[in-house]
């Protein structure tokens, strides 16, 4: 099994009910919108490959305390996440205008990849998604009544009509299409940093399988049909609440014809003359690197 950034650490045990009494040195994942509160070192210098991940601190640590008030935060909501090894972990949300206490700073999660401890980084992704879910399900989607958290599982329940809301995931399929002997199909969205290309991806629609989604998305976005679809790996992606499921596929037929509402550009690239690629935080980069390695050694 491939290890992916943002996947649950092996020594993490999720839980809903916090310990009593509250631990004195719990790890706290406190967010202001999508920015995490950390103790951070001086900013790194250099040319950023992905502007969305900068500025990056030279090091970062999570606050440890009994409650957010201990480090100057008045939380709007808190959630117990469970244990990371022997350490209890909590998530919290601050007000949008909350200032960071002395010695702390707010940083976007992307900027902390490779800077924050790997396990803490993964749990930060989980915490960000759970905080977003808790905030956006305060009221019943069926009747509008204020919801309440369930004590025994991660869910919010409507006391009036009984509707239960669980944390939401949006499955998205990623497809890297090969054209043997030495080409891969990459595309770019207008949202990407300048010059960056990646594998194709799209969200699964109701009533379709992952394989059907892959075939539909590739055909819709670039006008190409594929065959020999093979599973690669999956990755949680908390921007905001996706599960990326990556596949490799072979070109069957068709010429590139982009859907301009989805894709800004797409083309076949020789594996030795590639454009700017996504950062290693993403499954897209892991997928591209693995396929290039296979094709370079003649594996078919």
WOVEN-V480432 format. One record per pair of residues at least 24 apart in sequence whose ideal C-beta (glycine too) atoms are under 8 Angstrom apart, sorted by the first residue. I is the first residue (numbers start at 1). GAP is how many residues later the second one is. Records with the same first field share a line. If there is no record, write none. Layout:
BEGIN
I: GAP  GAP
END
This chain:
BEGIN
1: 232
2: 230  231  284
4: 229  230  231  232  279  282
5: 108  113  116  117  230  275  276  277
6: 115  116  119  229  230  231  232  275
7: 115  228  229
8: 114  115  118  228
9: 75  109  110  113  114
11: 73  74  108
12: 70  71  72  107  110  111
13: 69  70
14: 67  68  140
15: 65  66  67  68
16: 64  134  135  136  137  138
17: 63  134  135
18: 62  70  72
19: 69
22: 44  45
23: 43  65
24: 41  42
25: 39  40  41  62
26: 38  39  40  61  62  63  64
27: 35  36  37  57  60  61  62  63  93  96
28: 34  35  36  37  40  43  61  62  63  64
29: 33  52  60  61  62  63  94  95  98  99
30: 33  38  43  45  61  62  63  64
31: 60  61  62  63  96  97  100
32: 61  62  63  64  66  74
33: 63
34: 74  75  94  205
35: 71  72  73  74
36: 70  71  72  73  76  88  92
37: 26  34  36  57  63  67  68  69
38: 24  25  66  67  69  74  78
39: 24  64  65  66
40: 64  65  67
49: 144  227  230
50: 60  143  146  228  229
51: 142
52: 56  58  141
53: 55  57  58  60  226  228
54: 57
55: 56
56: 55  56  59
57: 48  50  54  55  58
58: 57
59: 56
60: 47  52  55  56
61: 55  56
62: 54  58
63: 41
68: 24  26
71: 30  33
72: 27  28  29  30  32
73: 25  28
74: 24
76: 59
77: 54  57  58
79: 48  51  52  55
81: 42  45  46  49
84: 35  36  39
89: 34  38
91: 36  37  39  40
92: 39
93: 38  42
109: 129  130
110: 171
113: 166  167  168
114: 167
125: 111  112  113
126: 110  112
128: 110  112
129: 38  107  109  111  112
130: 24  37
132: 108  109
133: 32  34  35  108
137: 28
140: 25
141: 24
167: 74
168: 73
169: 72  73  74
170: 33  34  71  72  73
171: 32  33  39  71  72  74
172: 29  30  31  32  65  70  71  72  73
173: 28  29  30  31  37  40  41  44  72  73  74
174: 25  26  27  70  71  72  73  109  110  113
175: 24  25  26  39  42  43  51  54  71  72  73  74
176: 24  56  70  71  72  73  111  112  115
177: 41  47  49  72  73  74
178: 70  71  72  73  113  117
179: 71  72  89
180: 70  115  120
181: 114
182: 88  89  90  113
183: 85  86  87  88
184: 84  85  87  104  107  108  111
185: 37  39  66  71  81  82  83  84
186: 80  81  83  88  89  102
187: 34  35  71  76  77  78  79  80
188: 75  76  77  78
189: 73  74  75
190: 74
192: 72
193: 83
195: 80  81
196: 79  80  81  82
197: 68  72  77  78  79  80
198: 79  80  84  86  90
199: 47  85  88  89
200: 66
201: 43  83
202: 60
203: 39
210: 35  37
211: 36
214: 33  35
218: 31
219: 35
220: 39  42
221: 37  38  41  42  45
222: 34  35  36  37  41  44
223: 31  32  33  34  35
224: 27  28  29  30  31  32
225: 26  27  28  29
226: 24  25  26
227: 24  25
232: 51  55  58
233: 50  53  54
234: 49
235: 47  48
237: 45  46
244: 38  39  40
246: 37  38  40  41
248: 39  43
271: 24  25
END
